[in-house]
Amino acid sequence: MKTDLPLETAAPAPAERRAPSRRTPQELAGLRARRWGPAAGEIAVGLLTALGFAYWGLTVGNSPVTRVGQVSGLSNLQFRLALVILVIVAVVGWATVRGSARVRAVTVRLAAAAVAGLGTGFIGAAQVFALRGTPWPLNGPYGDNNRILGWAEEVLHTGAMDAFYPPAVPYTIGYLAKAGLFDGEPALAFKWVFIALVAVTGPAAYLLWRMCVGPLPALALGLLPALQQTLPHKPYSPLVLVLILPLIAKLLLWLRASPHFTTRGTALRGGFLGLLFGLLFLVYSGWHLWSLPGVLVAVLFFFPWRTGRLSGLLLLGSSLIGFLLVAGVYLRVLLGATSTRDQWCSGYTLTEPAYIGTTPLSSRAWDEPGEYPGFGEFSGLHMYAVIVLIGLGFAVALGLRKAVVVAPLACFGSAWLVRFWLAGHMEADQQVQLFPRTIMQIQVTLTALTVLACVLAAQRLVPLVQRLREAEGPEAARPEARRFTAVGVLLAMALAGGMIGSFFGNQYLPTHPDEKLAGTLAWQAHQFRKPDGDCPKYANLGKCKPFPERTVAEQPVEVERMVCEYPWRKATADGSIMLTLLTRP
């Protein structure tokens, strides 16, 4: 029985069994248009909705620095979002009742793409509002911005950068400035590049999941993790994280189905996936490295050992070639920097290592003992952890043989083990090696598995509900009685996007540094003089300082022994007092 929540289409018929096509070129062109037209529409609608709604944020005229202005600004964005949602739901409802089967299907696809764009497009619009009146990015020249801007300056002046950091963002910003855009200033491009990355995260995740599942599951799988891990001041990292999961799932799907493809088709499919993996690797490489052990195990399980070993090897080999064509040079640079030590210490570094709950957007969480992560409702576990662990169990029980389940499961298990391995060696090696970031991968994969558990459970319930309706009579069993699934899912996802987007947008609205909130990042952006010499409209007390000029990225200084401790604790070593918790401005 066909449902509104399909997962994993069946493998194609073997190539040797396919009947030769007898259609005319005009008929073939029409078939291609019917197949790829809606897909192209999804791409266009998703991306344009996201970027368009973010751009709409420029017309919000409220003050981003007063609390009344902040509430009014977010409310104006919510009002606009609600109007768009009403239009989408009305169109889908009309198509459900009046449209043909094809019209209904295409309408749901386009509406799902639009909702995905609205979810993260709202966060982009909130960021535009937060930075109203200043040309500078969140956190100004501080933190990681300092090094990225330095590398972008190197690209601008020399055409290259000398660092093992993922090159995509610095090169993009540097070349935009080199092309004469943004007055040739990389720092001016920084703000808009990051806003665009935030906005397109939702539709990009949706579109990649669409390669594996239907539009409604793809919407939940793409949008909810994308919203969960929003980092407007560093959007390229979560963007890669939410995109790599559907790519791994598609690799496993095509690997299992590779014996049914032609040799050319197998090579092209593998090369296509390899190119995408390589492009994401250039944006941020950490998720690839932390996922690799689990993905290798998953590949062994999905490899066609009995029916198509050569086809499986061809798919994997062409994927590797595609990856190396794009990211081979950077991979070589990264492998040559294995001796580099990461000693960046934060409150996350000191948090209980098995904690998977929510992460605060405030440094106040570590001001006093017991504030973070605190005590959960169930034996110390917070409700989020309880829900996703139940979701993990149901997803495994109902769909362990499905690639869309195994992909996030493999990445979760891999990150879980890598996290404890790195943290377990932290004291002996005197290095952190970015292990706290694995919590992002753990949360995203568990959220995805929970969504999949809901979808799989719904699939099991559909036949039961249909039999109950048939028992009620022919009127209740008619097809229209069960087609409003799409309306319900779209409405729920759209409202979830607006609410979660409003939460994150509010967190990043300007606040004074003394409040120790994420809004400090936006506050910093308002404190630097604009290129025309004037202060930003909302500079504190009307005063500002020059934006620093830099052409070389500052590098962290390695120390023999890390100073990593809570500020209220005192640790002694060789008679000296170590009190400092390392922080960045």
Long-range contacts (C-beta under 8 A, 24 or more apart in sequence): 1-462, 1-463, 1-466, 3-458, 3-459, 3-462, 4-214, 4-216, 4-482, 4-483, 4-485, 4-486, 5-214, 5-216, 5-217, 5-455, 5-458, 5-459, 5-462, 5-485, 6-213, 6-214, 6-217, 7-213, 7-214, 7-217, 7-399, 7-402, 7-404, 7-452, 7-455, 7-456, 7-459, 8-212, 8-213, 8-253, 8-402, 8-403, 8-404, 11-256, 11-257, 11-260, 12-257, 12-260, 12-261, 13-260, 14-259, 14-260, 15-260, 15-261, 15-262, 15-265, 38-105, 38-106, 38-109, 38-110, 39-210, 41-106, 41-109, 41-110, 41-113, 42-109, 42-110, 42-112, 42-113, 42-207, 42-210, 42-215, 43-113, 43-207, 45-110, 45-113, 45-114, 45-117, 46-113, 46-114, 46-116, 46-117, 46-202, 46-203, 46-204, 46-206, 46-207, 47-117, 47-200, 47-203, 47-204, 48-117, 49-113, 49-114, 49-117, 49-118, 49-121, 49-203, 50-116, 50-117, 50-118, 50-120, 50-121, 50-124, 50-199, 50-200, 50-202, 50-203, 51-117, 51-121, 51-124, 51-196, 51-199, 51-200, 52-121, 53-80, 53-81, 53-84, 53-117, 53-118, 53-121, 53-122, 53-124, 53-125, 53-199, 54-121, 54-124, 54-125, 54-127, 54-128, 54-195, 54-196, 54-198, 54-199, 55-125, 55-128, 56-80, 56-125, 57-124, 57-125, 57-126, 57-127, 57-128, 57-129, 58-128, 60-125, 60-128, 60-129, 60-132, 62-129, 63-538, 64-129, 64-130, 64-131, 64-132, 64-133, 64-509, 64-510, 64-522, 64-538, 65-510, 65-523, 65-526, 65-538, 70-506, 70-509, 73-129, 74-126, 74-129, 74-502, 74-505, 74-506, 74-509, 77-122, 77-125, 77-126, 77-129, 77-502, 77-505, 78-498, 78-502, 81-118, 81-122, 81-494, 81-498, 82-498, 84-114, 84-118, 85-115, 85-118, 85-491, 85-494, 85-495, 85-498, 88-114, 88-115, 88-490, 88-494, 89-487, 89-490, 89-491, 89-494, 92-486, 92-487, 92-490, 93-484, 93-487, 96-480, 96-483, 96-484, 96-486, 96-487, 97-480, 104-483, 104-486, 108-215, 108-216, 108-486, 108-490, 109-215, 111-486, 111-490, 112-206, 112-215, 112-216, 112-218, 112-219, 112-490, 113-203, 113-206, 113-207, 113-215, 115-219, 115-223, 115-490, 115-493, 115-494, 115-497, 116-202, 116-203, 116-205, 116-206, 116-219, 116-222, 116-223, 117-199, 117-200, 117-202, 117-203, 118-202, 118-494, 118-497, 118-498, 119-202, 119-223, 119-226, 119-227, 119-493, 119-494, 119-496, 119-497, 119-498, 119-500, 119-501, 120-198, 120-199, 120-200, 120-201, 120-202, 120-203, 120-223, 120-226, 120-227, 120-230, 120-497, 120-501, 121-199, 121-202, 122-497, 122-498, 122-501, 122-502, 122-505, 123-198, 123-199, 123-227, 123-230, 123-232, 123-501, 123-504, 123-505, 124-195, 124-196, 124-198, 124-199, 125-199, 125-505, 126-501, 126-502, 126-504, 126-505, 126-506, 126-508, 126-509, 127-194, 127-195, 127-198, 127-232, 127-505, 127-508, 128-195, 129-505, 129-509, 130-505, 130-508, 130-509, 130-510, 130-519, 130-522, 131-191, 131-522, 131-525, 131-526, 132-537, 132-538, 133-526, 133-536, 133-537, 133-538, 134-525, 134-526, 134-528, 134-530, 134-536, 134-537, 134-538, 135-187, 135-188, 135-191, 135-530, 135-531, 135-536, 136-187, 136-188, 136-190, 136-191, 136-525, 136-526, 136-528, 136-536, 136-547, 137-187, 137-190, 137-191, 137-194, 137-233, 137-525, 138-191, 138-194, 138-232, 138-233, 138-508, 138-521, 138-522, 138-524, 138-525, 139-233, 139-520, 139-521, 139-524, 139-525, 140-524, 140-525, 140-527, 140-528, 140-547, 141-187, 141-528, 141-547, 141-548, 141-550, 142-524, 142-584, 142-585, 143-233, 143-584, 143-585, 144-234, 145-190, 145-233, 146-550, 146-553, 146-554, 147-553, 147-554, 147-555, 148-173, 148-190, 148-553, 149-173, 149-186, 149-187, 149-190, 149-550, 149-553, 150-550, 150-551, 150-552, 150-553, 150-554, 151-553, 152-177, 152-186, 152-189, 152-190, 153-186, 153-550, 153-551, 153-552, 153-553, 154-551, 154-552, 154-553, 156-184, 156-186, 157-551, 163-553, 164-333, 164-334, 164-336, 164-337, 164-340, 166-236, 166-281, 166-282, 166-283, 166-284, 166-285, 166-330, 167-282, 167-330, 168-236, 168-279, 168-282, 168-283, 169-193, 169-236, 169-283, 183-531, 185-531, 187-547, 188-531, 191-525, 194-232, 194-233, 194-235, 195-232, 197-235, 197-236, 197-239, 198-230, 198-232, 198-235, 200-239, 201-226, 201-230, 201-235, 201-238, 201-239, 201-242, 202-226, 202-227, 202-497, 204-239, 204-242, 204-243, 205-242, 205-243, 205-246, 208-243, 208-246, 208-247, 208-250, 209-246, 209-249, 211-246, 211-250, 212-246, 212-249, 212-250, 212-253, 212-403, 212-404, 213-404, 213-455, 216-485, 216-486, 216-489, 216-490, 217-451, 217-452, 217-455, 219-489, 219-490, 219-493, 220-451, 220-454, 220-455, 220-489, 220-493, 221-246, 221-404, 221-448, 221-451, 221-452, 222-246, 223-493, 223-496, 223-497, 224-447, 224-451, 224-493, 224-496, 225-443, 225-444, 225-447, 225-448, 227-496, 227-497, 227-500, 227-501, 227-504, 228-443, 228-444, 228-447, 228-500, 229-440, 229-443, 229-444, 230-500, 230-501, 230-504, 232-504, 232-508, 233-508, 233-521, 236-283, 236-284, 237-284, 237-286, 237-437, 237-440, 238-440, 238-444, 239-283, 239-284, 240-280, 240-283, 240-284, 240-287, 241-284, 241-287, 241-440, 241-441, 241-444, 242-444, 243-280, 244-277, 244-280, 244-287, 244-288, 244-291, 244-411, 245-407, 245-408, 245-411, 245-444, 245-445, 245-448, 246-407, 247-273, 247-276, 247-277, 247-280, 248-291, 248-295, 248-298, 248-407, 248-410, 248-411, 249-403, 249-404, 249-406, 249-407, 249-408, 250-403, 251-295, 251-299, 251-319, 252-298, 252-299, 252-302, 252-403, 252-406, 252-407, 253-403, 253-404, 254-315, 255-299, 255-302, 255-303, 255-304, 255-312, 255-315, 255-316, 256-302, 256-304, 256-403, 258-304, 258-308, 258-311, 258-312, 258-314, 258-315, 259-304, 259-307, 259-308, 259-311, 259-312, 261-311, 261-315, 263-311, 263-314, 266-311, 266-314, 266-315, 266-318, 267-314, 267-315, 267-318, 268-318, 269-315, 269-318, 270-314, 270-315, 270-316, 270-317, 270-318, 270-319, 270-321, 270-322, 271-318, 271-319, 271-321, 271-322, 272-322, 273-319, 273-322, 274-318, 274-319, 274-320, 274-321, 274-322, 274-323, 274-324, 274-325, 274-326, 275-322, 275-323, 275-325, 275-326, 277-319, 277-322, 277-323, 277-327, 278-322, 278-323, 278-324, 278-325, 278-326, 278-327, 278-328, 279-326, 279-327, 281-323, 281-326, 281-327, 281-330, 281-331, 282-326, 282-327, 282-330, 285-330, 285-334, 286-434, 286-437, 287-411, 287-441, 290-411, 290-414, 290-415, 290-418, 290-438, 290-441, 291-410, 291-411, 291-414, 291-415, 291-441, 292-414, 293-414, 293-417, 293-418, 294-409, 294-410, 294-411, 294-412, 294-413, 294-414, 294-415, 295-407, 295-410, 295-411, 295-414, 297-410, 298-406, 298-407, 298-409, 298-410, 301-406, 302-403, 302-406, 341-429, 341-430, 341-431, 341-433, 341-558, 342-431, 342-432, 342-433, 342-434, 343-430, 343-431, 343-432, 343-556, 343-558, 343-559, 343-562, 343-564, 343-582, 344-432, 344-434, 344-556, 344-582, 344-584, 345-432, 345-562, 345-563, 345-564, 345-581, 345-582, 346-436, 346-581, 346-582, 346-583, 347-372, 347-566, 347-581, 348-436, 348-439, 349-426, 349-432, 349-435, 349-436, 349-564, 350-564, 350-565, 350-566, 351-436, 353-419, 353-420, 353-423, 355-439, 356-384, 356-385, 356-388, 356-439, 356-442, 356-443, 356-446, 357-381, 357-382, 357-384, 357-385, 358-382, 358-384, 359-439, 361-507, 361-508, 361-517, 361-518, 362-516, 362-517, 362-518, 363-516, 363-583, 364-515, 364-516, 364-517, 366-566, 366-567, 366-581, 367-516, 367-567, 368-568, 369-566, 369-568, 387-450, 388-443, 388-446, 388-447, 388-449, 388-450, 389-446, 390-450, 390-453, 391-446, 391-447, 391-449, 391-450, 391-451, 391-452, 391-453, 391-454, 392-446, 392-449, 392-450, 392-453, 393-453, 394-453, 394-456, 394-457, 395-449, 395-450, 395-452, 395-453, 395-456, 396-449, 398-453, 398-456, 398-457, 398-460, 399-452, 399-456, 404-452, 405-449, 405-452, 405-456, 408-444, 408-445, 408-446, 408-448, 408-449, 408-452, 409-445, 409-449, 411-441, 411-445, 412-441, 412-442, 412-445, 412-446, 412-449, 415-441, 415-442, 415-445, 416-442, 430-560, 430-561, 430-562, 431-562, 432-562, 432-564, 510-538, 512-540, 524-585
